[in-house]
Amino acid sequence: TRCAACHQATGKGIPGAFPPLAGSEWVNGDSEVMASIVVHGLSGEIEVSGQTFKGAMPSFSKLKNEELAAILTYVRGSWGNSASEVTAAQVEATRDDLENGAWKGEKALRDFFGAKTP
């Protein structure tokens, strides 16, 4: 219910508006990067599955670490994705990645996480 409004129940997103979660290199990549995006949100440009998206994803930081870990684990194991589960401790570790606001696009993620980004 948290992701489907934008990314759709199929995980395929909405072309030109919201990126797919199904088969996404970001979803199937490093769990710390994905957790940080969900905790802090993302605004600006990001390339997913060969398409560029420029929008805004809200922060879900008000959810408990256990809730976010369950959501992330579900997404990383659904729609053909087969990435590892995410723990509450991993989510907690991302809460201090940013001082305030959302990630400002893919460049900010690459600058912070380096080789961990797809």
KATACOR-V438637 format. One record per backbone hydrogen bond with DSSP energy under -0.5 kcal/mol. NH is the residue of the N-H (numbers start at 1). CO is the residue of the C=O. If there is no record, write none. Layout:
nh=NH co=CO
nh=NH co=CO
//
This chain:
nh=6 co=3
nh=7 co=3
nh=8 co=4
nh=11 co=8
nh=13 co=7
nh=14 co=18
nh=17 co=14
nh=18 co=14
nh=21 co=11
nh=22 co=11
nh=24 co=21
nh=28 co=24
nh=30 co=116
nh=34 co=30
nh=35 co=31
nh=36 co=32
nh=37 co=33
nh=38 co=34
nh=39 co=35
nh=40 co=36
nh=41 co=37
nh=42 co=57
nh=43 co=103
nh=44 co=55
nh=46 co=53
nh=48 co=46
nh=48 co=51
nh=51 co=48
nh=53 co=46
nh=55 co=44
nh=57 co=42
nh=60 co=38
nh=61 co=39
nh=63 co=60
nh=68 co=64
nh=69 co=65
nh=70 co=66
nh=71 co=67
nh=72 co=68
nh=73 co=69
nh=74 co=70
nh=75 co=71
nh=76 co=72
nh=77 co=73
nh=77 co=74
nh=78 co=75
nh=81 co=78
nh=83 co=76
nh=91 co=87
nh=92 co=88
nh=93 co=89
nh=94 co=90
nh=94 co=91
nh=95 co=91
nh=95 co=92
nh=97 co=94
nh=103 co=41
nh=105 co=43
nh=105 co=103
nh=106 co=45
nh=108 co=104
nh=109 co=105
nh=110 co=106
nh=111 co=107
nh=112 co=108
nh=113 co=109
nh=114 co=110
nh=116 co=113
nh=117 co=114
//
